[in-house]
Every structure is written in structure tokens, then in C-alpha cells.
Amino acid sequence: MFKFFILILLLILYQFSCAFAIDYESVSSNDKLFYKINCNAWYKNFNSEDCIILKKDNSSCENKLSVLFFGNNKNLKLNSDFEFLKDSRLIGTDNKNFKFYEIRYDKGNFYEYNLTYEELQKLFHCIDVIKLSDFKNGTYTIYNGSEEKDILLYNDTDENFDSFSITPQIYSIDKNIKSVIRIPKRGNIYITNNSDKNSKQFHIKIK
């Protein structure tokens, strides 16, 4: 009976942790990153002879990684405006457009790979990833139940969000990954595309 109680408690704790599960390690300007080739993994504050050393640099107008590789300097310009480490992977997000990228390595070169919906859902496996293409006539309905939880918006359309706002603003809960939204038990959330001449709105209805 005691083991059954412990099992139920662990299950409840797991479900609660999964409701708010955007965990990551931020990458800031001038941070050094280490890419270990033989295990395809990224680290901070790590040193090894078989690592490629990179440096995050956004001191100019461009956001880039400076790559130190066999004594040669190479720069990789990034489309993302915030980068982070998760599960030993280097991920970037373009907050203006709700898109996500992974920095990958192949045959001596680093490149930026556009993550798909399926890959993003696997990466953030504990929360729901919502595609903009799933909004019908600008509305997406969520049947939430009794608890608050986080969702992640993913732009799989040609929609350009150079400027946007979330109303009520309190539901925009991550200053680094702005497409993370905490949805209430009931209510309405509006994402307004201010760069669209008609201020197009996306409505999340929570029942």
C-alpha cells in the first residue's frame, strides 16, 4: 500500500513538473561553447582536446557564433536572437517569428537547421506545441481542465511577426523565449501581429 502511495505521488509530481517544463541553459554574449564531435554534444565551461571552441558574439548588429577550428576563425551568422543549451543540443529561437533552429555540425562546418514541429515537440516533450496553421479563422480552442499549464507557439506559416503583443501580458512568462505562454484554467489570450497592416489577431480560447 505504501509503495502504491509513493507511485501515485511521483506521478502527480511528474505531471506538475511537465506543466511548466521549459528548462534550458542560456547562452549569453562572449560565452564560450564547446562542441564535442565524437558524441555530437554541446557544453559550457568544458574543455577537451577533441572539442571545437565557439564564442557567442552579438556585439555588432549581427548575432553570430565565432568558430575557432584548427586555428582558423569562421563566423556563422544566426537567424535566432536567443540561444540556449538543452539536452546537450544548441538551440536558437527567432522571437520575432516564433521559429526555432538547431546549430548542427557536418564535415567541418556548422549550420543552422530549421526545427520541424515534430522535432520541437520531442525536444519540449512535456508541453504542448501549438502550430499557427492549426488556428481556424484565427482561433484555437484548448480544453484545459483544472490547472494552468504552459504552451509553446510555433510558426509553420509565412506569417511575419516583426512586432507582436500578447494580451493579457501576464501570460507571456519567459523573457527569453517569448512564444512560451502560460494559459489559465479558463479565459482568452490574444496574440496581435502589429507588423501586419490590419493588426491580425490570433485568439486562444481556453475552456
Secondary structure, 3 states (H helix, E strand, C coil): CHHHHHHHHHHHHHHHHHHCCCCCEEECCCCEEEEEHHHCEEEECCCCCCEEEEEEECCCCCCEEEEEECCEEEEEECCCCEEEEECCEEEEEECCCCEEEEEEEECCEEEEEECCHHHHHHHCCCCEEEEHHHCECCEEEECCCCCCEEEEEECCCCCCCCCEEEECHHHECCCCCCCEEEECCCEEEEEEECCCCCCCEEEEEEC
